[in-house]
């Protein structure tokens, strides 16, 4: 079977190592989960000590956090766009830790608009559709006005909001925890991955 030991490897000097024992149960490895995008399907694996791992075979959503706004929402995962370790994982749309994915922007957009009372993700040359004014109490208006003071929104994020999709990075391990959670890319990190995707 698959093992995680290094006893079969040559020494640093290049010499062969003698085999002094057979494989042990505690050295085992298991096949990768190769989590795909689809209707949630999770298998449980019994591990050492009777503990459990949750192998996500298919996932379609996860909790993604927008760091600068301190806002976390459960959103749909739409596509895998980039993987630094292996292009094959992008072609096969495999969800792994560190993969760059496209997620649905609507939950974040609607939260932002209600929190700050402004429309975002409006393309150039477009005017925001006039919606009926919702009546707000003086207290709420005051609160929203106070939030406006320190508000900044990156152009790159605003641009993505217009398309209804955001680039995000998976930070959980879907094949171990059965979850696909992560963070929305922004700032220098977003710029870096956008450059990588152009190459």
N, C-alpha and C positions, 0 to 999 in steps of 0.2 A: 504493500500500500504506500500512500504518500507519507513521507516523514519530514520532520523539521530539524533532524540532527545533522551535524556536520562531520560525523565520524568517517563517512565514505570519501570525504574530500582529501586531496593531497595536502601535505604540510606546506607552510609558507616557503620553505626551501625547495619544494618540488618533489620531495620524497613521498613514496606511497606509505599509507598507514596500514598497519595490520588490523584485520577485523578481530576484535576480541569478544564481541557479543552480538547477538541478533537484535532485530528491531524491538523496541519497547513500546508498550501501549501509550506511555506518557510522552512519547516523541512523535505521536501521530499527527498528520495533517489531513485536511479534508478538501474535497474539490471546491472550487470557487462557486459562489452563489450565482454570479452573472445576472444580477437583477435587471429586469427589463421594465419598460414603461407599459403599464396595462392595469386591468382591474386587480385590486389588492389580493395577493396570494402569499401567505407566509407559512413556512414549515418550521416546526420546532425540532431542535437537535439536542439530544441528551449529551451532556459533556462531563468532564471529570468532576467527581464530587456530587453527581446528581443534579448539577446546575443545568440551566437551559440557555441555548442561543436561539435567536429567532432569525431564520433564514428568509429574507424577503426574496421571493422569486419574481414577483411583479408588484410594482407600486405605481400609483398615479398621483399621489399628493404628499405633502409634508409641511412641517412648520418652518417657515422662513422668517428670519429676523432682519429688520431694516435698522441697522445699528445707530445711525445718527439721529433717527427719529424715535428710537426705542419703541418700535412697533413690531409685533410678531403676529403673523396671520397664517392660517392653514390655506395653502394655495395649491393649484394643480401644477404638476410638472409636465411641460409640453414637449420638450426636446432636449437632446444632449448636443452641446455645441463644440465643446473642446475638452481634451484630456491630455495633460502634460505627459503622462506616462505612456500612452499608447493610442494611436489614431484608430486602431481596430475597435476600440471601445466606443469611439464616436460613431463609427459606421454602423455598429450593431446596437447603438443606443443603450449602452450598459450603464447602470447607475452605480457608481462607486464613490468612496470618499475622495474629495478633491476635484471631482468632475464639475465642469462649468455647464449649467443647464439653463434653459429658458423656462420661466415660470409666469403664470398669469398675474398681470399687474393690477387687475380690477379691485381686489380687496384693499390693497395698499392705497390705490388712487382714491377710492371712496372714503377711506379713513382720513386721508390727508385733506381732502376737500371739506369734510365735515369738521375736522379739527381746526383748520386755519380759515375756513370760510372763503377759500379762493379756488378758482378752476385751474387745473394743471393738465399738461399733456395736450395742449391745443396747438396744432400744427401752424407753421408760418402762413400768414395770409388768411387763416381761418378766424372767425370770431366765435367766441363761446356762445352756444345756443342759449337764448334767453329762457330761463326757467322761471316759473312762478316763484316770487319771493316768499320764502317761508317766514312766518312771523316769529321773531325772536324776542325774548325778554331783554330788558336793559342790561340785566346781569350777564346774560350770555353774550350780548354784543360787546360788553366791556371786556369780557374774558377773551374773546376772539381778537379784539383790538390789541390786547396786551401780548397775545401770542405772535402777532404780526411783527413786533419789534425786532426780535432776534431771528426771524425766519429767513433761511437761505435754501434754495433748491438748485442742485447741480444741473447744468444744462444737459449733460449726458443722461441723467435720470429723467428729466423732463421730456427729453426726446424719446426715450424708451416708453414712458407712460403714454405718449401719443400713439405708439404702435400696440399698446395693450399687453406688452411682454417685457419682462425684466430679466437681466442676466443675474444668475445666482450661483453660489458655490456650495456644494454639498459638504457638510462638516461631520455628519454622523456616518456610521458604517452600516449600510443597508443589509449586508450579508451577515452581520453579527447582532445588530439590535433590532432589525426588522423595521427600521424607520428611515425616512429620507428627509432629514432636517438640514438646514443650512442658513446661509446669510446672503443678503442682497449685495451685489458688488457695487462699490462706489469709490470715488476718488481715484488715487493712483493705481489701486488694484484693478479697478474697472478699466482704466486707460491701458494698463499693461495687457490684460486679457483681450481687449479689443484689437490691440496691435498684433498679438499672437495669432488671432483668428484671421487677420488679413493675409498673413504670410502663406 
